[in-house]
Amino acid sequence: MQSNWDNAFKLMLASEGGFVNHPSDPGGMTNLGVTKATWENWVGRESDEKEMRGLTPEKVEPLYKKKFWDACRCDDLPEGIDYLVFDFAVNAGPGRSAKILQSVVGTAPDGSIGPMTVEAAKKFSKQELIDGFSEEKESFYRSLNTFETFGKGWLNRVAAVKIKATSMIG
């Protein structure tokens, strides 16, 4: 399947924005959607605010490709579904994104996308998958204790990603 990586990466970065360090965000210091802890794990050492502020799309692209896109086997998923799964993996973790996909397509929700999940996603109605996945994302966000602070932004992102994913399926 042709990769939608470049497009999905650009769209995700637009959703994530730049440097933030909101006191209510459990992720803490973040730039381009990469938390300080994720960056430190990726580079294998401690990082400071200066380094975090200096992150660029070029620096974070390999991390996103390996830890989120490849971890969710997005190259194997239908276009539009790949972006939907990737974007949520960035925001809530690859395992959670995989479980939601698996739940919607009816495979065992083990948090790891394998051949059965890929095949089920290919056979499933793409629009129904996008709709069901988006509903599950919204339910997840509403369940978080930080929903009051960040909920409006999350729900706006759910809606925007749904529209973009739908446009990708034609």
C-alpha atoms as an extended CHARMM CRD file, in Angstrom:
* protein
*
       170  EXT
         1         1  MET       CA              0.0000000000        0.0000000000        0.0000000000  PROA      1               0.0000000000
         2         2  GLN       CA              1.2760000000        3.4850000000       -0.8470000000  PROA      2               0.0000000000
         3         3  SER       CA              2.3840000000        5.3740000000        2.2210000000  PROA      3               0.0000000000
         4         4  ASN       CA              0.4140000000        8.3670000000        3.4080000000  PROA      4               0.0000000000
         5         5  TRP       CA              3.2340000000        9.1680000000        5.8480000000  PROA      5               0.0000000000
         6         6  ASP       CA              4.2640000000       12.6230000000        4.6120000000  PROA      6               0.0000000000
         7         7  ASN       CA              0.6980000000       13.9150000000        4.5460000000  PROA      7               0.0000000000
         8         8  ALA       CA             -0.2410000000       12.3600000000        7.9030000000  PROA      8               0.0000000000
         9         9  PHE       CA              2.9160000000       13.7110000000        9.5470000000  PROA      9               0.0000000000
        10        10  LYS       CA              2.2560000000       17.2750000000        8.3330000000  PROA      10              0.0000000000
        11        11  LEU       CA             -1.3880000000       17.1410000000        9.4450000000  PROA      11              0.0000000000
        12        12  MET       CA             -0.4470000000       15.7690000000       12.8760000000  PROA      12              0.0000000000
        13        13  LEU       CA              2.1740000000       18.4720000000       13.4050000000  PROA      13              0.0000000000
        14        14  ALA       CA             -0.4020000000       21.1440000000       12.5590000000  PROA      14              0.0000000000
        15        15  SER       CA             -2.6710000000       19.6760000000       15.2570000000  PROA      15              0.0000000000
        16        16  GLU       CA              0.1000000000       19.4430000000       17.8370000000  PROA      16              0.0000000000
        17        17  GLY       CA              1.4810000000       22.9510000000       17.4700000000  PROA      17              0.0000000000
        18        18  GLY       CA              4.6490000000       24.2820000000       19.0660000000  PROA      18              0.0000000000
        19        19  PHE       CA              6.2090000000       24.4990000000       22.5100000000  PROA      19              0.0000000000
        20        20  VAL       CA              3.9140000000       24.2520000000       25.5590000000  PROA      20              0.0000000000
        21        21  ASN       CA              4.4610000000       23.6160000000       29.2310000000  PROA      21              0.0000000000
        22        22  HSD       CA              0.9660000000       23.7580000000       30.7140000000  PROA      22              0.0000000000
        23        23  PRO       CA              0.8890000000       23.0750000000       34.4730000000  PROA      23              0.0000000000
        24        24  SER       CA             -2.2200000000       20.8630000000       34.1370000000  PROA      24              0.0000000000
        25        25  ASP       CA             -0.7820000000       18.7180000000       31.3450000000  PROA      25              0.0000000000
        26        26  PRO       CA              0.5290000000       15.4210000000       32.7210000000  PROA      26              0.0000000000
        27        27  GLY       CA              2.8480000000       15.2390000000       29.6880000000  PROA      27              0.0000000000
        28        28  GLY       CA              4.6910000000       18.3140000000       30.9070000000  PROA      28              0.0000000000
        29        29  MET       CA              7.0550000000       20.1880000000       28.6230000000  PROA      29              0.0000000000
        30        30  THR       CA              6.1430000000       19.4080000000       25.0160000000  PROA      30              0.0000000000
        31        31  ASN       CA              7.1380000000       20.6460000000       21.5830000000  PROA      31              0.0000000000
        32        32  LEU       CA              5.6350000000       19.5360000000       18.2730000000  PROA      32              0.0000000000
        33        33  GLY       CA              3.6960000000       16.9820000000       20.3210000000  PROA      33              0.0000000000
        34        34  VAL       CA              6.8530000000       15.3490000000       21.7190000000  PROA      34              0.0000000000
        35        35  THR       CA              6.9740000000       15.2880000000       25.5030000000  PROA      35              0.0000000000
        36        36  LYS       CA             10.2560000000       15.7880000000       27.3090000000  PROA      36              0.0000000000
        37        37  ALA       CA             10.1340000000       12.1900000000       28.5850000000  PROA      37              0.0000000000
        38        38  THR       CA              9.5310000000       10.8130000000       25.0760000000  PROA      38              0.0000000000
        39        39  TRP       CA             12.3870000000       12.8940000000       23.6620000000  PROA      39              0.0000000000
        40        40  GLU       CA             14.7600000000       11.8330000000       26.4340000000  PROA      40              0.0000000000
        41        41  ASN       CA             13.8810000000        8.1970000000       25.8270000000  PROA      41              0.0000000000
        42        42  TRP       CA             14.4740000000        8.6620000000       22.0980000000  PROA      42              0.0000000000
        43        43  VAL       CA             17.8770000000       10.3720000000       22.4600000000  PROA      43              0.0000000000
        44        44  GLY       CA             18.9720000000        8.2900000000       25.4630000000  PROA      44              0.0000000000
        45        45  ARG       CA             19.8350000000       11.1840000000       27.7590000000  PROA      45              0.0000000000
        46        46  GLU       CA             18.3340000000       14.0430000000       29.7370000000  PROA      46              0.0000000000
        47        47  SER       CA             17.1060000000       17.1300000000       27.9220000000  PROA      47              0.0000000000
        48        48  ASP       CA             16.5030000000       20.7180000000       28.9960000000  PROA      48              0.0000000000
        49        49  GLU       CA             14.0470000000       23.4310000000       28.0260000000  PROA      49              0.0000000000
        50        50  LYS       CA             16.4200000000       24.9330000000       25.4720000000  PROA      50              0.0000000000
        51        51  GLU       CA             16.7140000000       21.6370000000       23.6250000000  PROA      51              0.0000000000
        52        52  MET       CA             12.9570000000       21.0640000000       23.8050000000  PROA      52              0.0000000000
        53        53  ARG       CA             12.2580000000       24.5300000000       22.4040000000  PROA      53              0.0000000000
        54        54  GLY       CA             14.7550000000       23.7890000000       19.6070000000  PROA      54              0.0000000000
        55        55  LEU       CA             12.9940000000       20.7060000000       18.2830000000  PROA      55              0.0000000000
        56        56  THR       CA             12.1340000000       20.9150000000       14.6030000000  PROA      56              0.0000000000
        57        57  PRO       CA              9.9410000000       18.7750000000       12.3500000000  PROA      57              0.0000000000
        58        58  GLU       CA             13.1130000000       17.3080000000       10.8410000000  PROA      58              0.0000000000
        59        59  LYS       CA             14.4250000000       16.2910000000       14.2730000000  PROA      59              0.0000000000
        60        60  VAL       CA             11.1990000000       14.6620000000       15.4600000000  PROA      60              0.0000000000
        61        61  GLU       CA             10.1680000000       12.9800000000       12.1920000000  PROA      61              0.0000000000
        62        62  PRO       CA             12.2270000000        9.7820000000       12.7050000000  PROA      62              0.0000000000
        63        63  LEU       CA             10.7950000000        9.4020000000       16.2340000000  PROA      63              0.0000000000
        64        64  TYR       CA              7.2170000000        9.7420000000       14.9870000000  PROA      64              0.0000000000
        65        65  LYS       CA              7.8170000000        7.4100000000       12.0670000000  PROA      65              0.0000000000
        66        66  LYS       CA              9.2470000000        4.6020000000       14.1830000000  PROA      66              0.0000000000
        67        67  LYS       CA              7.4420000000        4.9510000000       17.5260000000  PROA      67              0.0000000000
        68        68  PHE       CA              3.9650000000        5.8010000000       16.2370000000  PROA      68              0.0000000000
        69        69  TRP       CA              3.4620000000        5.2570000000       12.4810000000  PROA      69              0.0000000000
        70        70  ASP       CA              5.4650000000        2.0380000000       12.1840000000  PROA      70              0.0000000000
        71        71  ALA       CA              4.3870000000        0.8060000000       15.6440000000  PROA      71              0.0000000000
        72        72  CYS       CA              0.7670000000        0.9600000000       14.4500000000  PROA      72              0.0000000000
        73        73  ARG       CA              1.5480000000       -0.5760000000       11.0310000000  PROA      73              0.0000000000
        74        74  CYS       CA              0.0400000000        2.4520000000        9.3540000000  PROA      74              0.0000000000
        75        75  ASP       CA              1.6410000000        1.6300000000        5.9880000000  PROA      75              0.0000000000
        76        76  ASP       CA             -0.5110000000       -1.5180000000        5.9810000000  PROA      76              0.0000000000
        77        77  LEU       CA             -3.7750000000        0.2900000000        6.7670000000  PROA      77              0.0000000000
        78        78  PRO       CA             -6.0810000000        1.9040000000        4.2010000000  PROA      78              0.0000000000
        79        79  GLU       CA             -5.4230000000        5.5670000000        3.4520000000  PROA      79              0.0000000000
        80        80  GLY       CA             -7.3600000000        7.7700000000        5.8390000000  PROA      80              0.0000000000
        81        81  ILE       CA             -7.4800000000        5.0080000000        8.4360000000  PROA      81              0.0000000000
        82        82  ASP       CA             -3.6780000000        5.2000000000        8.6450000000  PROA      82              0.0000000000
        83        83  TYR       CA             -3.8740000000        8.9060000000        9.5010000000  PROA      83              0.0000000000
        84        84  LEU       CA             -6.7050000000        8.3800000000       11.9800000000  PROA      84              0.0000000000
        85        85  VAL       CA             -4.7880000000        5.6630000000       13.8670000000  PROA      85              0.0000000000
        86        86  PHE       CA             -1.4750000000        7.5490000000       13.7400000000  PROA      86              0.0000000000
        87        87  ASP       CA             -2.9120000000       10.8340000000       14.9930000000  PROA      87              0.0000000000
        88        88  PHE       CA             -4.5560000000        9.1900000000       17.9900000000  PROA      88              0.0000000000
        89        89  ALA       CA             -1.4160000000        7.1350000000       18.6990000000  PROA      89              0.0000000000
        90        90  VAL       CA              0.5040000000       10.3990000000       18.9980000000  PROA      90              0.0000000000
        91        91  ASN       CA             -2.0660000000       11.8580000000       21.3570000000  PROA      91              0.0000000000
        92        92  ALA       CA             -2.9310000000        8.8220000000       23.4930000000  PROA      92              0.0000000000
        93        93  GLY       CA             -0.2920000000        6.1740000000       22.7790000000  PROA      93              0.0000000000
        94        94  PRO       CA              0.0780000000        3.4780000000       20.1030000000  PROA      94              0.0000000000
        95        95  GLY       CA             -1.3980000000        0.7660000000       22.3350000000  PROA      95              0.0000000000
        96        96  ARG       CA             -4.5900000000        2.7060000000       23.0300000000  PROA      96              0.0000000000
        97        97  SER       CA             -4.9660000000        3.6410000000       19.3600000000  PROA      97              0.0000000000
        98        98  ALA       CA             -4.4990000000       -0.0150000000       18.3720000000  PROA      98              0.0000000000
        99        99  LYS       CA             -7.0840000000       -1.1720000000       20.9150000000  PROA      99              0.0000000000
       100       100  ILE       CA             -9.6650000000        1.2880000000       19.6130000000  PROA      100             0.0000000000
       101       101  LEU       CA             -9.0450000000        0.1710000000       16.0250000000  PROA      101             0.0000000000
       102       102  GLN       CA             -9.3150000000       -3.4640000000       17.1120000000  PROA      102             0.0000000000
       103       103  SER       CA            -12.4960000000       -2.8130000000       19.0510000000  PROA      103             0.0000000000
       104       104  VAL       CA            -14.1420000000       -1.0810000000       16.0880000000  PROA      104             0.0000000000
       105       105  VAL       CA            -13.1800000000       -3.7520000000       13.5190000000  PROA      105             0.0000000000
       106       106  GLY       CA            -13.9990000000       -6.6450000000       15.8630000000  PROA      106             0.0000000000
       107       107  THR       CA            -10.5910000000       -8.1890000000       16.5270000000  PROA      107             0.0000000000
       108       108  ALA       CA             -9.1660000000       -8.9720000000       19.9460000000  PROA      108             0.0000000000
       109       109  PRO       CA             -8.1350000000       -5.6360000000       21.5390000000  PROA      109             0.0000000000
       110       110  ASP       CA             -4.5910000000       -6.5700000000       22.5900000000  PROA      110             0.0000000000
       111       111  GLY       CA             -2.9970000000       -3.2060000000       21.7640000000  PROA      111             0.0000000000
       112       112  SER       CA             -0.7810000000       -4.5110000000       18.9820000000  PROA      112             0.0000000000
       113       113  ILE       CA             -1.8630000000       -4.2600000000       15.3570000000  PROA      113             0.0000000000
       114       114  GLY       CA             -1.1420000000       -7.5400000000       13.6140000000  PROA      114             0.0000000000
       115       115  PRO       CA             -2.2210000000       -9.2240000000       10.3650000000  PROA      115             0.0000000000
       116       116  MET       CA             -5.7530000000      -10.0130000000       11.6050000000  PROA      116             0.0000000000
       117       117  THR       CA             -6.4250000000       -6.3880000000       12.5510000000  PROA      117             0.0000000000
       118       118  VAL       CA             -4.9690000000       -5.1170000000        9.2650000000  PROA      118             0.0000000000
       119       119  GLU       CA             -7.1480000000       -7.4980000000        7.2380000000  PROA      119             0.0000000000
       120       120  ALA       CA            -10.2550000000       -6.6450000000        9.2670000000  PROA      120             0.0000000000
       121       121  ALA       CA             -9.5890000000       -2.9160000000        8.7530000000  PROA      121             0.0000000000
       122       122  LYS       CA             -9.2580000000       -3.4410000000        4.9880000000  PROA      122             0.0000000000
       123       123  LYS       CA            -12.6000000000       -5.2760000000        4.8460000000  PROA      123             0.0000000000
       124       124  PHE       CA            -14.4810000000       -2.9160000000        7.1630000000  PROA      124             0.0000000000
       125       125  SER       CA            -16.4800000000       -0.0030000000        5.7720000000  PROA      125             0.0000000000
       126       126  LYS       CA            -13.9880000000        2.8680000000        5.8720000000  PROA      126             0.0000000000
       127       127  GLN       CA            -16.5870000000        5.4730000000        6.7760000000  PROA      127             0.0000000000
       128       128  GLU       CA            -18.0540000000        3.2920000000        9.5320000000  PROA      128             0.0000000000
       129       129  LEU       CA            -14.5380000000        2.6940000000       10.8430000000  PROA      129             0.0000000000
       130       130  ILE       CA            -13.7880000000        6.4310000000       10.8710000000  PROA      130             0.0000000000
       131       131  ASP       CA            -17.1030000000        7.1650000000       12.5900000000  PROA      131             0.0000000000
       132       132  GLY       CA            -16.7050000000        4.4070000000       15.2020000000  PROA      132             0.0000000000
       133       133  PHE       CA            -13.0640000000        5.2330000000       15.8870000000  PROA      133             0.0000000000
       134       134  SER       CA            -13.9200000000        8.9210000000       16.3110000000  PROA      134             0.0000000000
       135       135  GLU       CA            -16.7400000000        8.0890000000       18.7480000000  PROA      135             0.0000000000
       136       136  GLU       CA            -14.3750000000        5.9330000000       20.8140000000  PROA      136             0.0000000000
       137       137  LYS       CA            -11.7700000000        8.7260000000       20.8600000000  PROA      137             0.0000000000
       138       138  GLU       CA            -14.3510000000       11.1920000000       22.0990000000  PROA      138             0.0000000000
       139       139  SER       CA            -15.4490000000        8.7920000000       24.8550000000  PROA      139             0.0000000000
       140       140  PHE       CA            -11.8440000000        8.3130000000       25.9080000000  PROA      140             0.0000000000
       141       141  TYR       CA            -11.1850000000       12.0510000000       26.1360000000  PROA      141             0.0000000000
       142       142  ARG       CA            -14.3970000000       12.6620000000       28.0760000000  PROA      142             0.0000000000
       143       143  SER       CA            -13.2760000000       10.0500000000       30.6290000000  PROA      143             0.0000000000
       144       144  LEU       CA            -10.0690000000       11.9190000000       31.4810000000  PROA      144             0.0000000000
       145       145  ASN       CA             -9.8560000000       14.0740000000       34.6010000000  PROA      145             0.0000000000
       146       146  THR       CA             -8.2130000000       16.8270000000       32.5230000000  PROA      146             0.0000000000
       147       147  PHE       CA            -11.1850000000       17.0300000000       30.1500000000  PROA      147             0.0000000000
       148       148  GLU       CA            -12.4310000000       20.2740000000       31.6640000000  PROA      148             0.0000000000
       149       149  THR       CA             -9.1020000000       21.9460000000       30.8560000000  PROA      149             0.0000000000
       150       150  PHE       CA             -8.2680000000       20.3750000000       27.4880000000  PROA      150             0.0000000000
       151       151  GLY       CA            -11.5650000000       18.8800000000       26.3110000000  PROA      151             0.0000000000
       152       152  LYS       CA            -12.6100000000       21.5770000000       23.8690000000  PROA      152             0.0000000000
       153       153  GLY       CA             -9.2970000000       21.2770000000       22.0140000000  PROA      153             0.0000000000
       154       154  TRP       CA             -9.4550000000       17.4770000000       21.9950000000  PROA      154             0.0000000000
       155       155  LEU       CA            -13.0010000000       17.4230000000       20.6330000000  PROA      155             0.0000000000
       156       156  ASN       CA            -12.0620000000       19.9750000000       17.9660000000  PROA      156             0.0000000000
       157       157  ARG       CA             -9.1720000000       17.7140000000       16.9920000000  PROA      157             0.0000000000
       158       158  VAL       CA            -11.4390000000       14.6410000000       16.8460000000  PROA      158             0.0000000000
       159       159  ALA       CA            -13.7540000000       16.5130000000       14.4700000000  PROA      159             0.0000000000
       160       160  ALA       CA            -10.9270000000       17.8760000000       12.2990000000  PROA      160             0.0000000000
       161       161  VAL       CA             -9.1600000000       14.5140000000       12.0250000000  PROA      161             0.0000000000
       162       162  LYS       CA            -12.4610000000       12.8090000000       11.1650000000  PROA      162             0.0000000000
       163       163  ILE       CA            -13.0570000000       15.2750000000        8.3190000000  PROA      163             0.0000000000
       164       164  LYS       CA             -9.5020000000       14.8980000000        6.9830000000  PROA      164             0.0000000000
       165       165  ALA       CA             -9.5470000000       11.0860000000        7.2560000000  PROA      165             0.0000000000
       166       166  THR       CA            -12.8960000000       10.9820000000        5.4530000000  PROA      166             0.0000000000
       167       167  SER       CA            -11.5370000000       13.1570000000        2.6330000000  PROA      167             0.0000000000
       168       168  MET       CA             -8.6420000000       10.7010000000        2.2150000000  PROA      168             0.0000000000
       169       169  ILE       CA            -10.9230000000        7.7290000000        1.5940000000  PROA      169             0.0000000000
       170       170  GLY       CA            -12.6210000000        9.5040000000       -1.3090000000  PROA      170             0.0000000000
